[in-house]
Amino acid sequence: MRRLICLLTIIFAVISCSRKNSDDLVKQKMDRVENGLVEFTSPRDLFQVGSVKSEDFRKLADRMKHYHVPGVSVAVIKDFALDWAKPYGILKTGGDRLVATDSYFEAASTSKLVTAAIVLHYVQKGILSL
């Protein structure tokens, strides 16, 4: 019986430690999104390692103010599953309803920029041709 109690204690300790490490990792990832935004200058810069200096980083809250964005919801996908999600701000300027992780937003033309950057990357590699 003592061995069983010791074994269960060890298992619970390992589980709680791994959960804490996992939570810390998620907090680090959130911090990178909240405090590590970089201005997009060209498609080439997206694929160059070391092209960003520490003074180039911007805070999400500052960027939201700069671009007059009242609220966003960030969702990060890893290995085809939701890694984490977090809401920021309010749904509508002048309103008081907070953004939630399940709030709906219009994507508008943002996907065009991402698609163009990806296509130009493959053009540069010679896989696609314009």
Secondary structure as a PSIPRED ss2 file (coil, helix, strand):
# PSIPRED VFORMAT (PSIPRED V4.0)

   1 M C   1.000  0.000  0.000
   2 R H   0.000  1.000  0.000
   3 R H   0.000  1.000  0.000
   4 L H   0.000  1.000  0.000
   5 I H   0.000  1.000  0.000
   6 C H   0.000  1.000  0.000
   7 L H   0.000  1.000  0.000
   8 L H   0.000  1.000  0.000
   9 T H   0.000  1.000  0.000
  10 I H   0.000  1.000  0.000
  11 I H   0.000  1.000  0.000
  12 F H   0.000  1.000  0.000
  13 A H   0.000  1.000  0.000
  14 V H   0.000  1.000  0.000
  15 I H   0.000  1.000  0.000
  16 S H   0.000  1.000  0.000
  17 C H   0.000  1.000  0.000
  18 S H   0.000  1.000  0.000
  19 R H   0.000  1.000  0.000
  20 K H   0.000  1.000  0.000
  21 N H   0.000  1.000  0.000
  22 S H   0.000  1.000  0.000
  23 D H   0.000  1.000  0.000
  24 D H   0.000  1.000  0.000
  25 L H   0.000  1.000  0.000
  26 V H   0.000  1.000  0.000
  27 K H   0.000  1.000  0.000
  28 Q H   0.000  1.000  0.000
  29 K H   0.000  1.000  0.000
  30 M H   0.000  1.000  0.000
  31 D H   0.000  1.000  0.000
  32 R H   0.000  1.000  0.000
  33 V H   0.000  1.000  0.000
  34 E H   0.000  1.000  0.000
  35 N H   0.000  1.000  0.000
  36 G C   1.000  0.000  0.000
  37 L E   0.000  0.000  1.000
  38 V E   0.000  0.000  1.000
  39 E C   1.000  0.000  0.000
  40 F C   1.000  0.000  0.000
  41 T C   1.000  0.000  0.000
  42 S C   1.000  0.000  0.000
  43 P H   0.000  1.000  0.000
  44 R H   0.000  1.000  0.000
  45 D H   0.000  1.000  0.000
  46 L H   0.000  1.000  0.000
  47 F C   1.000  0.000  0.000
  48 Q C   1.000  0.000  0.000
  49 V C   1.000  0.000  0.000
  50 G C   1.000  0.000  0.000
  51 S C   1.000  0.000  0.000
  52 V C   1.000  0.000  0.000
  53 K C   1.000  0.000  0.000
  54 S H   0.000  1.000  0.000
  55 E H   0.000  1.000  0.000
  56 D H   0.000  1.000  0.000
  57 F E   0.000  0.000  1.000
  58 R E   0.000  0.000  1.000
  59 K C   1.000  0.000  0.000
  60 L H   0.000  1.000  0.000
  61 A H   0.000  1.000  0.000
  62 D H   0.000  1.000  0.000
  63 R H   0.000  1.000  0.000
  64 M H   0.000  1.000  0.000
  65 K H   0.000  1.000  0.000
  66 H H   0.000  1.000  0.000
  67 Y C   1.000  0.000  0.000
  68 H C   1.000  0.000  0.000
  69 V C   1.000  0.000  0.000
  70 P C   1.000  0.000  0.000
  71 G E   0.000  0.000  1.000
  72 V E   0.000  0.000  1.000
  73 S E   0.000  0.000  1.000
  74 V E   0.000  0.000  1.000
  75 A E   0.000  0.000  1.000
  76 V E   0.000  0.000  1.000
  77 I E   0.000  0.000  1.000
  78 K E   0.000  0.000  1.000
  79 D C   1.000  0.000  0.000
  80 F C   1.000  0.000  0.000
  81 A E   0.000  0.000  1.000
  82 L E   0.000  0.000  1.000
  83 D E   0.000  0.000  1.000
  84 W E   0.000  0.000  1.000
  85 A E   0.000  0.000  1.000
  86 K E   0.000  0.000  1.000
  87 P E   0.000  0.000  1.000
  88 Y E   0.000  0.000  1.000
  89 G E   0.000  0.000  1.000
  90 I E   0.000  0.000  1.000
  91 L C   1.000  0.000  0.000
  92 K C   1.000  0.000  0.000
  93 T C   1.000  0.000  0.000
  94 G C   1.000  0.000  0.000
  95 G C   1.000  0.000  0.000
  96 D C   1.000  0.000  0.000
  97 R C   1.000  0.000  0.000
  98 L E   0.000  0.000  1.000
  99 V C   1.000  0.000  0.000
 100 A C   1.000  0.000  0.000
 101 T C   1.000  0.000  0.000
 102 D C   1.000  0.000  0.000
 103 S C   1.000  0.000  0.000
 104 Y C   1.000  0.000  0.000
 105 F C   1.000  0.000  0.000
 106 E C   1.000  0.000  0.000
 107 A C   1.000  0.000  0.000
 108 A C   1.000  0.000  0.000
 109 S C   1.000  0.000  0.000
 110 T H   0.000  1.000  0.000
 111 S H   0.000  1.000  0.000
 112 K H   0.000  1.000  0.000
 113 L H   0.000  1.000  0.000
 114 V H   0.000  1.000  0.000
 115 T H   0.000  1.000  0.000
 116 A H   0.000  1.000  0.000
 117 A H   0.000  1.000  0.000
 118 I H   0.000  1.000  0.000
 119 V H   0.000  1.000  0.000
 120 L H   0.000  1.000  0.000
 121 H H   0.000  1.000  0.000
 122 Y H   0.000  1.000  0.000
 123 V H   0.000  1.000  0.000
 124 Q H   0.000  1.000  0.000
 125 K C   1.000  0.000  0.000
 126 G C   1.000  0.000  0.000
 127 I C   1.000  0.000  0.000
 128 L C   1.000  0.000  0.000
 129 S C   1.000  0.000  0.000
 130 L C   1.000  0.000  0.000
